[in-house]
Amino acid sequence: MHVSPVLAAQTTYPFVRIEEAKRRKAAEGVRIFDFGMGDPREPTDPLIKRALVAALDEATGYPAAVGLPELRQAIAAWAERRFGVQLDPERELIPTYGSKEAIFLFAQVVLDSASGKDLVLLPEPAYPVYERGALFAGADVQTVPLLAEHGFLPDLEAIDDDTWARTALLWVCYPNNPTGAVAPAAFFERLAALAREHDFLVCSDEAYSELWFDEPPASALQVVDRTNAVVFNTLSKRSSMTGYRCGFVAASPAVVESLRKFRPSVGTAPQVFVQRAAVAAWRDEEHVERNRALYARKRALLLDLFARKGLALAGSAATMYLWVEAPDGESSEQFAERLLGRGVVVAPGSYFGPSGEGYVRFALVPTEAECAEATALLEEVL
Ligand SMILES: Cc1ncc(COP(=O)(O)O)c(C=O)c1O
């Protein structure tokens, strides 16, 4: 059998490896505390579930790729409240099936290698989907390291003009997975200026924009001229709705027009009842505030423990992640392996890229009670 050479060249998706290791440990009878994958285990708010149930009676055929007008309007209203920006729900927004597929597919929509724009620039450590999507689209890929000494921001000034000339897309993600770092508004302005100068798109993955602790993070939507910005967001983390699959892309009318043309071939619109639930979710902030407060409590438990044990934290200003330095003399994998030995699952930083070596990522997804139990256990392990 023949398979795509791009597929054949890929290593196992990192979280599949973590799941396998976790299952082996559980089979030995060890109680598992899973801080591995960023999949919130808190129940979705009843207000959202009720909206879904109420929509089940509606007759639904194939959902249209452009999504329900009410959903696009609810997203535009949210973006205005949250970021103070005005989006045209008709021409600048399209709903997506979560944001993963939209991120994966995006290079296929806009890459035009024949014009010399054949490069996708992406950060590392990072969510693996930017790279995989770019490779399947036939792009050349170049990574830019995210380092502690640079606040886990890419060093934009270190990228030379020849590289910019070939760049079709640059991926950024703030608040960042996996480091938890945030980007100042000035970073997005600098990116917007570079994108105009060198004619590329800034793809801003803002999946974690609502999981913050001190002040609400900036968005690429807020730049003075957002012509080259393509923003991906989702209800998965904001509203603990990973299982529902509902997000959006906000971009210039030209980009949204291309997505409207592309997406019906893929068939990735959320079910209509999910879109109705999404309308309820984007309209409500109270459940998001409760979510944030819950993450803040879990975070405080672990931060206390790390401080007592002398474990250094890097980044970690926002998101559901804590980016923790492995103790001296231990690699990311060795530290993760040692924790797994006692049932505590974390993601080795090296799984997200070479610059992740030396760190592990804790996703604050176990319940608050489980986090308290895990803290007591880690008290002995660390
Ligand atoms: C950085 C980042 N972007 C996007 C996603 C995609 O989430 P979803 O497809 O559930 O919207 C994730 C999921 O973990 C993520 O970590």
The ligand as an SDF file (V2000), in Angstrom:
LIG
                    3D

 16 16  0  0  0  0  0  0  0  0999 V2000
   -2.3800   26.1400   20.8770 C   0  0  0  0  0  0  0  0  0  0  0  0
   -3.6260   25.4260   20.4910 C   0  0  0  0  0  0  0  0  0  0  0  0
   -4.3020   25.8580   19.4380 N   0  0  0  0  0  0  0  0  0  0  0  0
   -5.4170   25.2530   19.0240 C   0  0  0  0  0  0  0  0  0  0  0  0
   -5.9070   24.1500   19.6780 C   0  0  0  0  0  0  0  0  0  0  0  0
   -7.1270   23.4890   19.1070 C   0  0  0  0  0  0  0  0  0  0  0  0
   -8.1790   23.3810   19.9360 O   0  0  0  0  0  0  0  0  0  0  0  0
   -9.6390   23.0860   19.3550 P   0  0  0  0  0  0  0  0  0  0  0  0
   -9.4940   22.3520   18.0500 O   0  0  0  0  0  0  0  0  0  0  0  0
  -10.2660   22.2550   20.3880 O   0  0  0  0  0  0  0  0  0  0  0  0
  -10.2820   24.4010   19.1330 O   0  0  0  0  0  0  0  0  0  0  0  0
   -5.2360   23.6620   20.7920 C   0  0  0  0  0  0  0  0  0  0  0  0
   -5.7220   22.4620   21.5030 C   0  0  0  0  0  0  0  0  0  0  0  0
   -5.1540   21.9520   22.4020 O   0  0  0  0  0  0  0  0  0  0  0  0
   -4.0640   24.3180   21.2170 C   0  0  0  0  0  0  0  0  0  0  0  0
   -3.3710   23.9070   22.2720 O   0  0  0  0  0  0  0  0  0  0  0  0
  1  2  1  0
  2  3  1  0
  2 15  2  0
  3  4  2  0
  4  5  1  0
  5  6  1  0
  5 12  2  0
  6  7  1  0
  7  8  1  0
  8  9  2  0
  8 10  1  0
  8 11  1  0
 12 13  1  0
 12 15  1  0
 13 14  2  0
 15 16  1  0
M  END
$$$$
